[in-house]
């Protein structure tokens, strides 16, 4: 069913291309693209392949956006364009979540060669070497094993997966379950699973993440904006309000101490509609952020019609390599117009 939905969505976008070419630059002030991993294509079980693009595709996408006459902006300028009168040229902003190691290894050379600004949202526990990339532990267990058992609540559950489709279905099921847990329960559950199957989650998480030296190299580049993504990258909706605000303010404080600069921009961990609530949008303003980005698809409107603390971003599906689809998405014709959202749109 999920595969059918993806194909239907792709068909809808392809149809939008053929029926709306004259409108391709007519909606909104611009678009924010969200990426996670940039690295060479890998083989084997890859349940999160949609979160990966290759360096070659990143290069092609940037070249195409330049041909289409988009302005490449950092997040400070995005905020300005979102509250002023529309400008003749539309913009695109490139953003990267989670501060993975492949960003400095594979993406940064491409971005630097094109001299385009971009933003990195950092969950500060990960460069400290204490973050838990639990989804990577889950991926490794399912990739290696055909019989898997783990504690789900107070009951031990057992699963048998015989093929790639079964592994993908199990990963999706367990990822959804783990994401629904409060952080303490999630840590216990993933520790139990990784211990059973001899996965060193701490080493796996450190290996996958940039350290402070890597981030200092990026921060020295005037085209790079460093943003915050909390400390531990929790699902904020699973936290009490005080704990959620603490994650947001502490992530900002740690990053500001590390880089000796104000951290003005924030990204909600995971960022979909289930992962944060309206109250967290208010918290982002209370914490002193000029913007907060979601992963809810959409475009940024001008004249204050988009809430700066609930910015839409277009998460690019790495399984798709169509520049035509990219053009449709950044044009805005695939998304409904954004309605006014109130006081949180004010300029900071």
N, C-alpha and C positions, 0 to 999 in steps of 0.2 A: 504493500500500500504506500509506504513512504517513497519507494522508487517511482511509482506511478505519479505521486504528487509532484516529485521533482520534474518529471518529464512534462507534466501539465503546466507547471510554472514556467519551464523553459519555452514551451510552445506559446504561452501567453506573451512572454517577453519578445519572442521572435515576431509574433503577430504585431506587437506594438511597434516594432521597428518598421514593418512594411506599411502600417496604417498611419503612423505619426511622425514621419521623417520631418515634415515641415514644422513640427512643434518641439523638436529635440532640444532646443535651448530656451524654451519659453516659460518654464515653470521654476520658481524658486531662485534663491541667490546662489546656491551651490550645493555640493554634496561632500560628506565626510565618508571616506572609505576606511573600513576596519580590516586589518590583517592580523594574523597571529604568527604563523611560521612561514619562513622563506628559506627553502633548502632544496637540493636536488631531489628528484623523484625517487622514492624508495619502493622496494618490493615487500611482499609479505602482507600480513594482517595489519591494516591501517584503519581502525574504526573512526579516526578523527581526520581522515584525509580531506574533508571539506574545509578544514582550517589551515591547509597548507597550499602555498603556491611555489613555483620554482623561481629562481633568480631570473631566468629567461622570460617568464611571463611578466614579472615585475618590470623588467626593462621594456618589454613590448607595450605594457599598459601605460607607462610614463611617456613613451614616445607618442603613443596614440593620443593621450590627453593633451600633449603639447600641440599636436597637429590640429586638434579640435579647438584650440585657442582657450583652454582653461587656464585660469590663474592658480598657481600652487600656493597655498597659504599655510602658515602656522596657526595655532589655535587662538592666539591673541587677535590676529587679523580676522579670523572667522567670527569671533565675538563682535568685532566692530561692524563687519558686513551684515551681521544678523540684526542689528538695531538701527541701521542707517537706510537711506533710500537705495533702491536697487541700482546697481552699476551695470554698465553695458556688457561687460564680460562676466561670465559665471565662474565660480571657483571650485576647486577640489582640494580637500585636505587629506593627507595620508596619515593614518594612525596605526600604531602597532601595540597590541595588548600583551601583558605578561612578562616583558623583558626576557624573551628566550635567547639562548646563546646563539642561535642561528641568525638573529638579527645583526649582530656585529660581524659574524663570519660571512654570511651570504648576502644579506639585504643591504647593509651599509655601503659596501663598495659600489653597488648599483645606484643607490640614492646619492652618494657623494659624486659619482661621475656625472649624474644629471644635474647636480647642484639644486635639488628641490628640497624645500622644508618638509619636515615630518615630525610627528609627536610620538613619544614612547610613554606608555602608562606603566609605572613600576609598582608592584607589590613588594614592599621593602623587606619582608622576611626572606625573600628568595635570594637577592644578592648577599644577604647576611648568612646564607647557607642553612637556614632553619625552616624554610618554607616546605610544605608538603604538596608536591604535584601528584595528588592521589590518582588522578585520571591516567597518569603514565604507569603507575603501579598496576592499576586495573587492566590496562592495555597489555602489559607484559604477561600477567598471569593468564589472561584469556588467550593470548597468542601462543603460549607454550603448552597449555594444558587442554585436554579433552574432557576431563572430569574435574569439576570444581565444587568445593564445598566451602561454606562460610556461615557465620552467625548473622542472621537477620533478625534483629530484636533479640528475643530470648530463645529463638529456635534455629537449629542448624538446617540450612538448606543445601541441597545437592543438585548439581546441573551436569548434564552430559551434552557436549557439543561436538558434532561429527564433521562439520564443514564450515566454510567461511561464512555462509549465510547465518548459520546457527551461532557462530561466534559474534557476528555483528549484532544479532538480535539480543544475545545475552549481555553484550557490552552496553547497548542502549538501555536495557532494563536495569542493570546494576548502576549505571551512571545516574540514571534518573532517581533511583532509590537513594544513592549516596548524596546527591545534591539536595535531597529533601531533609537530610538530617541536620540537627544542630552541630556546630563545629566539634564539640567534644565527642559526641557520638560518632561522627564521621571519622575522626582520628582513631578511635577504638576499632571501628569496623575495618578500616583500611589496614591498620596495623595487624589485626588478626589475619586478614587475607594474605598480606605480604609475608608475614611470619610463616604461615603454613606452606607457602610456595617459594620460600627463600629468595624473596625480592628485597634488595636493600633500597628502600624507598628514599632514605635520606641521601644516599649517594646518587641515585637516579635523579632526584630533584636538583641537587647541586650541579650535576653534569649538564642538565638541560637549561640552566639559567645563567644569565650574565652575572658577573661579580661586580663589585664596586669599581674596580679598575677599568673594566669594560665600559661601564656606565660613565665614568669620568671622561673617557675618551669621547664618547658621544656628547656629553655635556659641554665639552670644550668647543664643539662645532656650533657657530652662531645660527645655523639652519635647523638645529635640533631643539625641540621643546621637550623638557622632561615633565611629565605629569605623574599623578599619584593614582594608585589602584588599591588603596588600603594597605594594611600590613600583611595579613595572611591570606588575602583573596577569598574571603568567605562569601557565601550567598547571604546578602544582607537581610533578606526576608526571613531567614531562619534565626536571626538574632533579636534580642530585646533591643529597644531603642537606644538605651544607654551604651550597650556594647557596640551597636552599629555606629553610633556617633564617635565612640572611642576609636574604632578601626579607622574611620575616616580622618579624624584629627591627628591620630598618632602616625598614620602613614604620611600625612603632609609634613608633620614635624620632623620625622626621621629623614625624609627626603630633603627638606630645607637645610637640616644640619649637615647632611652629606655633601650637598652641592653648593651650600652657602649662597642660596638665592631663594626668592619667593617661588613657591609652587602654586600656580594659579589654576591648574586644570586637573580634572578628576575623571576617571572612568569607573562606572559601576561594575564590580566583578561579575562576569558572565553577561550581565547587561540586558537580558531578555525580560519580558514582562513578568515572569514568575520570580525573578531574582531580586527585585527591589520594588518598593511601594512609593506612593506619593509623599509619605513622610520623609523618605530618604532624599527626595528632591529638595525638600525644605532644609534638611540637614546639610546638604552640600553647600547651600548658601550660608548657613550658620557657621560652617567650618571655614568659610572664607574663600571658597573656590569661585572663580569667575565663570567657570563652565563645568558641566558634568555630562559625560557622554554615555549613551546607552548602546545597545546593539539592536534596537528596534529600527527596522528599515524605514527610510524616508529621506527627505531633503530638507535643507535649511532655508527658511523663508527670510526675507528682508523685513525691515520696519517693525521689528519686535514681535513678529507673529510666531516665532519659535522660542520655546522656553530654553534659555541658555543652560539651565541645570537639568535638562532632560533632552539633550541634543540627540536627534536620530543619527544613526550611522548605517552605512550599507556594508554588511558583512559579506565579503566576497567568497563564494564557494569555489575552492581550489580544484574541484573536479570539472569545472567549466573553464574553457580557455578561449571563449568567444569574445573578441573585442567588440563585436556588434552588440552583444548583450550588455557589455560594460557601458557602452555609449547610451543604450536605452536607460539603464539604471541611473547613471549620473545625470541624465537629462531631466529626470523627475517625472516623465510621462507615465511611469509605472505605479506612481504613488498618488494617493488622494491628497488634495491640498490640506495644509495644516491650519487649524483654527487658532485664534488668539488664545493665549494660555495664562494671562494675568501678570502679576507684578514681578514674577521671577525672570521676566525677559529684560529687565532694565539693564542698562550698560554699566559695567563695573570698571 
